[in-house]
Amino acid sequence: MAANTRNTAATEPSLQLAGTKNARLSFAGPPKRLTGTIPLINETDTKLKLRSVALSSPTLKGAGSLPLGDTPFFARLYPGQQASVSATISLDPSTPPGDHQFELTVGKRTIAVDAHVEEVVDLRLAPSQITILADSETTHNRNLIVENAGNVDLPLGAESVVLVYDSVDLQCLLVPAINESDRSTVEAMLKSIMHRTGDLQAGTLIMRRDSTVLHPGQQLSVDVSFNLPEKLKPQHHYYAHIPLYNATLLVDIYTTANDSRNSTKQRQAKETAT
């Protein structure tokens, strides 16, 4: 009975690949979304459906680094109908950019596929936002988890230097800056606003870490240090954005009332003068 069932399933009619014997298919896109079309033909006198295609390659991996195999794909053709149906194929996210080949099987026929994998830059940070309570110390240490979810190497340099802004002053001065700007042209208006708000910069924030190269699929725990500007007002909220490839690390800085670096420096200056 089992053998008869298998023979019956094997002889069931199915959709077939259309096109010439030596035809090749072409797919392109990022590893997770290679897109292309599959030419199909229904050579029977009944409506047929296709729910998957078989992929194979000695080198390429599928999602989750698993070997390529049956991939979900849906198509429905009426008797005698022929159509090129759009398809999306997922490879391992770390598949390097460039040209690759694999084979696709539908029914009794297997066809070669040329795949052009695009470059993907995808750096992920955890956490993506850090809060620093600024006291008399100028350096604050934190830990970040960085992950390369793309398919190219990502060099991480030893430091990032960005501007620090006073958020309270920005909220208070932005509206007057717009109202009092030169509105003769858009360019003049933007220049006027930038000039008015330019003094909101409170200095620079320096983030330091060990220089490294993050390979595709790699995840690292990185110790970082933040060197704050010297002149920060007490009881203020400052912020900075640190761009790292496609990711951005938001740093919120809150100064305390009694232990600001300014008061410490002033006390040290008085002691030295005495």
N, C-alpha and C positions, 0 to 999 in steps of 0.2 A: 504493500500500500504506500509506504514512504517513497519507494522508487518511482511509482506511478505519479505521485504528487509532484516530485521534482521534475519529471519529464514533461508533465503538463505545464508547470510554471515556465520551463525553459522554452516551450514552443508557443507561449502566449505572444500575440503581436505587440509590438512596441514601436515608439517613434525612433527614427534613424537620423543620423547626421546627413545633411545634404552637401552638395558641392562635389568638386572633382576629387580624384583619388589622392593627388599630391597637394591638396589645399592645406593651408595652415591658418590657425586662428591667431588673433592678436588681442591681448589684454594689457591695460595700463592703469597706473594709479598708485596710491600708497599701499603698503603691504596688506592692510586690513580691508581695503576696498579696491581690488583690481577689477576693473569693469571692461566689458566687451560684449560681443554678441555670439550666439551659438546658432548656426543654421540647421534647421530641423525640417523633416518631411514625414508626412503620414502617408504611407504607401498602401494602407488598408482601406476597407470600406466601412470602418467604424471610427467613432470619435475616440481619440487616445490621449492619455495624460502622462506626463513625465514628472516625477517628484524628486529625482536626484540624478547627478552625474558622477562618474568615477574619475578621480584625479590620481596621477602617479608621477613620481620624480625620485631619482636616487639621491638628490641633494636637498631639495626644498622641503620645508616643514610647514604644516598647517597651523591653525590657531592653537595656542597652548603648547607649541613645540612638538605636537603629535605628527606622525607620518600623514602624508596626504592620503585621502581615501574618498569615500562617498560624501558628496557635498549636497545639501538641500538645494533644489532648483525646481521650479514649477513651470510647466508649459502644457498647453492644451491645444491640439490641432484637430480639425475636422477631416473627414476622408478626402484624400488627395491634396490637402493643404500643405503649403510650404511657407516657412517664415523664419526670419532671423530674430531670435528672442534675446533681450537684454539679460545679462547675468553679472553677478558680483561674486568674486572669489576672495576668500580670506587666507592670507599667509601669516606666518609667524611675524609679529611686529618688528623683530630685529633683522628681518631679511634685508641684506645690504642693497642699496640702490644700484640700478644698472639693469642689464638685459639677462633674463633667465629663460629656461625652457622647461616645460612639463608636458604631459600627455593627458588628453581628455577622452573618455570613452562613453559613448551612448549606444545602447543596443549592441550590435555586432561589430561596430566600427570604432577604431581609435584614431585620433587625429593629434598632430603636434600643435603646441601652443607656444607662441612667443610672448613673454611677459616683460614689460618694461616697468620696473619698480622705481617709484619716485623717492626722493630724499625726504625724510621726515625728521624734524627737530622737535623733540618733545621732552623737556626737562620738567620734573615734578618735585615740589618741595613740601616737606611736612615738618613743622607747621609753615603755613604761608604768611602768617602774621605774628609778629613778636612785640611784646610790650616790655619796655624798660623803665623802671622807676629810678630816675637819675638822682644820685646823692653826691657826695663829695668825690666819688670815684669817677675817673674818666673812661675806664675800660670795663666793659661788661661782657661776660662769656655766656654763650648759648650753644646748643647742639641742634643740628639740622639733619634730616634724612633726605638725601638727594637721590633721585632715580632717573636713569636715562630710559625713557619709554619709546624712544625713536630708533632709527636704524643707522645713525652716524655717530662717530666719536665726538664727545663734547669736552674740550679742554676747559678746566676751571682754573683761572689765574689765582694769584696769591692774595689779591685785594680788589675791592670795589669801592669807589669814592663817589658819593652822591651828595646833593644839596639837602639841607634840613630846613623846613619851613615852620613858621609859627602859625598854627591853625586858627587860633583865636583872632589874631590880627588880620589874617586873611579873610575871615568871615566878616569882620567889622569894616575893612577897607575896600573890599572888592566892589561893593555897590557904589560908594562915592567915586571910586576910580573910574567906573563905567560912566557914571553921570557927568563927571567933569572931563571926560576924554575929548580929544579932537575928533569930531565926527565928519570932517570934510570928505574923507575916504575911509574905506575899511582898513587899509594899511596904516593910515595915520591914527585911527582909533586903537588898533592893536598895539602900536608903538607907545601910545600915550598910556594905555593900561599897563603894559609891561614896565614902563618907566616908573609909574606910580607904585606898583606892587613889588618892584625890584628890591626894596629894602626889607622885605619880609623874610629874606633868607637869613637864617641864624648861624650859618657856617656850613661845614661839611662833616658828614658821617663816613667813617672808614670801616669797612668790614674786612677783616683779615682771616685767612685760613690757609692750610697747606695746599700748594699747587698740585693738581692732579688731572688726569684724563678719565672721564667717565665713559665707559664703553657701552654699546647697545645692550639693554637688558640688565645693566649693572645697577646696584643700589648700595649706597655708602652712608655711614654715619659720620658726619663731619663736625668737628669742633670749630666754632667761629668766635671771633671777638669783635666787639663794636667799640670804636673809639669815638666818643662824643665831642661836639664842639665845646670850647671853653666858656663862651659867653651865652649862657641860657638863663632866662629869667625864672625866678621861683614861682611855683604854682602855675605853670604853663603847660600846654599840650603842644608838642612838636611832632612832626611826622616826616618820614622819608620813604621813597620808593627805590628799591634796589633791583634793577632789571638783570635777569640771568637767562639769556636766550629768550625763549617764549614765556618764561615764568617771571613773576614779580614778587619780591619779598617786601611786605609792608612793615615798617618799623614805627611803632608809636612810642614816643618818649614823654613821660610825665615827670616834671620836676617837683621836688618836695618844697615845703614852706621853710624849713629850718636848716636843712643840710645842703643847700645849693653850693655848687663849686664857687660861685661868685663870693658868697659870704666867707667861705674858707679862704679864698685868696685875699680878701680884704683883711681878714683877721691876721693872716700871715704877714701881709704888708705892714700892718700896724706894729706887730711884734718886732719885725726887722727894723722899722724906723726907731722904735724905742731902744 
